[in-house]
Amino acid sequence: MTNFAALQSRLGNHREAIRITLEAEPIYRKGYGEDHPRYAYLRENLADSQEQVGDLEGSEENYLKAIAILSRAFRCRPSRGRDHAIALWVAAE
């Protein structure tokens, strides 16, 4: 489902991408759990589409959730903070 949402986003159909991602979210949450990197990537994809349609508050919320999940998943030390999680996130893509 998220691949289809990503395709819709790349085609410029951001609202459809948001709809698909929101439909997939409970499936990912139940299947992977809220601390899994795949769940973080779903949140990141949702944030990307929300940003494109001007939902900056929703976008920021989902970006921050994704960063928090990846920070825990990659066991980033607090001294490295959020910037380290972002670097890991970029490297993982």
N, C-alpha and C positions, 0 to 999 in steps of 0.2 A: 504494500500500500504506500509506503513512504517513497519508494522509487517513482511511483506514479505521481505522487504529490510533487516530488522534485522535478519531474518532467513538466508538469503543469506550470510550476514556477518558472522554469527556464523558458517556457513558451509565452510567459507574461500573464498567465492565468492565475494570478496570486490569490484571488478570493477562492477559486476552486482548490488550489493547493492548501489553503487554510482549512477549508471544509474537510478535505480528505485527511489531513493531518489530525484534525480534532476527532475524526472518526477512528483513526488508528491509535490515538493516545491511550485510551483505556486498555486496549489490547496489548500494547507495549508495556504499560504499567503493570498489568497483571502477569504478562508472560516473562518479562525481563526483570521487573522491579524498578523502583525509582532511583536506585543507585547504580544502574548499569549504564555503561557508555552508549549503548544503542538508544537508550531512553534519552540520554543527553543530546544525541544527534537529532532525534526527533524534535526535541525542544528547540534546538538551534535552527533547524529547517523551518519550524513554525515561526520563530523570531524573524528569520530572513523575510518570509512572506508578509508578516505583519508590518515589518519596516517598509516594505514596498507599497503597501496600501495606506501608509500613514498612521498606523496604530503604534505609535512610538512607545506608549506606556506598556502595552502588551508585549511588544518586541523586547523592551528592556527587561521586563520581568522574566521572559523565557530565556533570554541570553544569560541572565544572572543565575537562573536555575541550572542551565546547562553547564556553566562554569563551575558552580558548586558541586554538581554531580561528578564532573571530570576531576576536580580537585580531590574529592574523596576517592574516586576510582584509581587515580594515579598516586594517591597518598602524598600529595604535596604538603610539605611542611609549612606551617603558618608563617614562618619567616620569609618564605618565598611568595606566599600569598597568591592573589588572583592573577597577577602577571605571569607567574610560572604555569598556572593552569591554562592560560590562553596560549602560551608558547607550545605546550603539549598538544593542545587542541589543534592548532595550526599544523603542527608536525604530523599529527594523525591523519589529517585530510590528505 
